[in-house]
Amino acid sequence: MLAKNSVELVNRCYDETKSLVSLAVFKESFITFVFGRYQEEVIRKYSLEKFYEHLDELKLTNCRRDFDKAVDEWYMVQYGSDSSNANYHDILFALVKEAIVEYHSPDRTALIRDVTKLLTVPDGFISRWQKGQMNDQSLTAYFRYLLKLGIRSQEDIETLVDMWLVEYPKAFDKKQQQLFANPPRRGRPNNVELALLVDMASQWKPEMTTQERERLRKIYYYHRKALTIREMVEKFKNYIEGKSKSDDFQVG
């Protein structure tokens, strides 16, 4: 059946992809698809002359420019429609955290590899996504879903990991990974989280008095539900700096 427009034709090409693919690579694939499988299909039912008339009707005349434009328009239809979804970053960030907990990624390169693995292996995120689908559970539908989230290629995964690492610069620390695996619970404090706070504070002030350590613990117990670890460290710094100024004033 002849495609009604160029976007529909690009859509048919994408249905055969079933993988992560960059826009540049997909543009090459689209040209190959049109002058390969699709051309054979049209010629088998009509003729070569009809095939080129059909391309003219689809405004695919100036090969490279028109074909690239068709892919760009298709991408805007696919990605632009849901790009305002407020939760898509939360979904992807949660997947990065899941990858580092499951695979214990030691560095950025490994984390990129592990996020890719989580997104593409059959028993990873694909399996969970398919269980949540009432209708289309195909791989094509899954990769369309990733496209909606903003993940179409390996480069997008690298960007995602870099964005996530801005939020969690100490993500490769073993204690931080323990904290990811065992997040704070309501009520009883999380000992892993407290240990991380002590470690971060010790980097700034290696030698702490008993009074200062007790102050740090109090900051944690009082503020653990409202502040991040970094914010609690800042609060401790303010306490130490304020205490130092007070001591200097008394000496003076």
N, C-alpha and C positions, 0 to 999 in steps of 0.2 A: 504494500500500500504506500502511495506517495505521501511524503511528509507535507503538512499543510503550511509550515513556515520553517525558517532556519533554526529557531529555538527548539522546535520539536525534533528536528534532525539531530541537533547536538545532544538532545536528551536520549535519543536512541543509542548514540555512540557511548554516552556515559553509562547506560544500562549494561554495557558489555565490559566496563572497566573493573568494577568490584575490587577496588584498592585505593590507597592514598595516591594522589597524583597531582603534581604542581600544575598551575595554569599553563605554563610554557609547554610542558610535556603533553598536556591534554590537547592543546592547539595542534600539535603535530599529529596526535592520534586521530583528531577529527578529520584532518585532510586525508590521512590514510584510510579511514573508515569510508568517507564519501566516495573516494576514487577506487575503493576496493570492494568491500562487501555490498555497499549500497548501490554502487554502479552496476554490479553484476545482477542484483535483484531487479533493478529498473529495466536493464537490457533484456533480461529473461522474459519479462512481461510485456515490454514495449519495444524500444529500439535505442541505439546510441544517440540518435538525433533527438529523441524524446528526452533522454537523460540530460543533455545540455540545455534544452529548452526549459526543462524543470529547474535546473540550477539558476537560469536567468530569472525565472519566476520567484525563486527564493532569494534573489539578490546576492547570489554567490558567483559573481561574474569575474571580478578581479581577484583571482584566486587567494593569495595570501592575505591581503588586506580585508577582504570581505569575510573570509573564513575566520580570521582572528576576531573580527567584530562580532560575528555570530556567537562565538564562544564567550566573549565578554558580556554580551547581552544575556545569554543563558545564565552565566554566573550571577549576574545581578538579580535575575528572577529567583534563582535558587537561594542565594545567600542573603540578598538584601531584604527579602520578605520577613525573615525572622531575626534579623541582626539586632533588633531593638529589644530582644528578649532579655529581661533584667537578670535572669538566673544563669545565663550560659557561662559566665565566668566562674560562678560558684561550682557548677557541675565539673568544669575542666580542672579547676584548682583542687577539688576534692579527689579527682582521679590522679593528679600528680602526687598528692599526699598518700593516696592508697598505694601507688607504685613504690614510693620510697620505703613504706612500711613493709610491703610484701617482699621486695627484692633487696632491701638494705643497700641501696645505691650509694657507693662511696664518693662519687664526684659527678660533675655536670654531664660529662659524656655518658657515663653509665646510667644516669637518670633519664636522659633523652632516650637511650636504648630501652630502658625498662618501661617508660611511658608508652613508647611505640609498641612494645610487646603487649602491654596491658590492653591497648586499643585494638590490636590486630589478631592476636591468637584466638582460636575458636572457643577456648574455655575461659577467656578473659571477659572484658566488658561486653563483647559481642553477645556472649551467652546470656548475660543478665538483661541486655537490651531486648533480645528476642523473646525472653520469657514475659516481658512487659507489654508485648505487642499483641493486639487482638487479631489483626489482619495480616499485613505484609511483614514477614519475618526474613525476607531475603537479604543477602549481602548488599545488593544494590541499595535497598531501603536503608540499611545500616550506615553505609558510607554517605548517603544523602543526609542522614541525621548528623553525622560528624561535620558535614559541609555546613549545615545550619549553625552548628556550634562554632564554626570558624576554623575547623581542622580539615584541610584538603591535601596537605603535603607534609613531608618530613620537615621542611622549613617552618611550617606553622607549629609543629610540636616543639621545635627548638625555641621559637619565640615564646610559646606558652611556658616552657620550663624556666626561661630567663625571667619572665614576668613573675612567676611564682617564687623564684629565688630572691627577688627584690624584697618580697614579704618575709621570707624565711632565710636570711643569709647564713645561718648556722645549721641549715638543714642536714648537713652531712655529719654533724656531731652525733655520736652514739646516744648520748643522753637525750638530745633533742628528738632523735628517732624513736626512743622509748616513749617520750612524751606524746609523739604523734600516735603511737600504737595504743597508749593508755591515757587518753585525755582526762582533764580534771573532772571529778564527779561532784555533784552537789553534796554538801555535808562534809565528809571527811576529806582533809587536804591530800593532794597528790604528792608523795615523797619525791618522785622523779622530777616534778616541776620545781619543788623547793630546792633540790640539789642543783638544778640548772641555774636557778636564781643565785645561789651561793657561788657557783662557778663563775658566772658572768660578773658578779660584784667583786670577786677575788681578782679578776683580770684588771680591774680598775684600782683596787686596793688590796694587794696581796696579803698584807699583815693587818688583821682586824683584832681589836680588843674583844674581850668577852661581852662588854656592854654593846659594842657595835654589832656583834653577831646576833645578840638578842634583839637589837633594834631591827635588824634585817628580817629576822623571823616574824616579828610583830607586823612589819610592813606586809609580809606575805599573807599572814593569817587574816589581817584586816582588809586587805585590798585584792586578794586573789580572784575574786569574782568580778571585779570592776576594771582592773588594770592588766595589761600584758606584762610579760617578764621584763621586757625592755623598759616599760614605764615604771615598774617597781624599782629597777636599778637606778633610774633617774631620781626617783623619790629618795632612795638611799643616798645618792650623791648629794642631793640638796641638804639632807640631814647632816652629812659629814662636813660639807662646806659651811653650813650655818654654824655648826658646833665649833669649827676651826676659827671662824670670825669672832665668835663669842669669847673663845679662849684668848685670842689676840687682844681683844678689847679689855679683858680683865687684866692681862699682863701689862698693857699700856697704862 
